[in-house]
Amino acid sequence: MNSINIENNIMKYQHNNVQISYHESLNYCLSILPNVSRSFAIGIQFLSGELRKSVLVGYLLCRIIDTIEDDRYLDLNLKEQYLNRFLNCFDDIKETYTYSKVSSELQGDPYHLDLVKNTHRVFEVYTSLSKNTQNILKNWVSEMSKGMSLFVNRYPKGIRIVSLDEYKEYCYYVAGTVGYLLTDLWKEYGSFINENVYNKMQKNSVIFGEALQTVNILKDIKWDAQNENSIYIPLNILKKYGVNHESLLNISSQENAEKAVREILILAQQDLQISVDYLKSIPKMNFRIRFFCIFPLFLAFATLRELDKSRSILSSEKVIKVSRLEVKKIKKYSLFASLSNKYLDRAVTKILKF
């Protein structure tokens, strides 16, 4: 009898330890999020329950491998090894503790490095999710990681996109996969998202991700070239204007380089408009999901507007960004647009006219 009680107490103690570990890990994930993505942190506040936790974990998993890919000083073989090893974490929780040590070999943003250092905490929360949710995250994050490894091998000294097709391939791996991941989660947890709605959303999932990624690329052309040795403007578009990757940032080439960059800006405008259709396909009853998607898209519209108005997208004299005051307005617009497709259209028009 005593031995049974002792065994039960041990089991209870172990269970409590797991619970403490889980809550600590969840709190860590919630606290690190604003430091690795402010806009994402705003959007996720409007999600609730298991969906909120699933999207949170999905984003942080993507951010971990993105930190590996972005480190230009990490040995190529190690970078490929770490991207591939990351996939083992989905099947073996012990591997996540080993993987956390990778952070000591990386250089980059301190918060991003801290996230890698706490890979095990993210996966502790991951293991608390439903099996279907775990499979969704594993599927699309693995696809992203494999794609990153592909480009790391293709361009070991820094990415140099050659064609528009290759640009879209890159955007698929680093952002389109996120579009698919989110859409699968919307279906899993959105009570009004049936098979027909899901199929409509699936058609534009990649474009939704590509649109946001393209705006980020346009905003950071010079920073990416100087800090990550990566240039995403396709070489065949640059050549149309007598420019190449090496001369992209030269003052003497700036006028022609701007013309090439604006072709990608037009692509972004087209993708953002298609993404509006993606938003409209989300049932209005799922207003929390709609807000989560609308807010970053409205920010992207505003950022693209500022880029379009700028005399020089490539100039480093001024950081092109949306003001805090406008971000507050966009947050308000996003709330109303979550409830009405008509207002969604009106809000896009307002943002473009600021």
Secondary structure, DSSP 8 states (H G I E B T S, - for coil): -HHHHHHHHHHHHHHHHHHHHHHHHHHHHHHHHHHH-HHHHHHHTT--HHHHHHHHHHHHHHHHHHHHHH-TTS-HHHHHHHHHHHGGGGT-HHHHHHHGGGGGG--S-HHHHHHHHTHHHHHHHHTTS-HHHHHHHHHHHHHHHHHHHHHHHH-TTS-B--SHHHHHHHHIIIIIHHHHHHHHHHHHH-TT--HHHHHHHHHHHHHHHHHHHHHHHHHTHHHHHHHS--B-S-HHHHHTTT--TTTTT-GGGHHHHHHHHHHHHHHHHHHHHHHHHHHHTS-TT-HHHHHHHHHHHHHHHHHHHHHHH-S-TT-SSS-----HHHHHHHHHHHHHHTT-HHHHHHHHHHHHH-
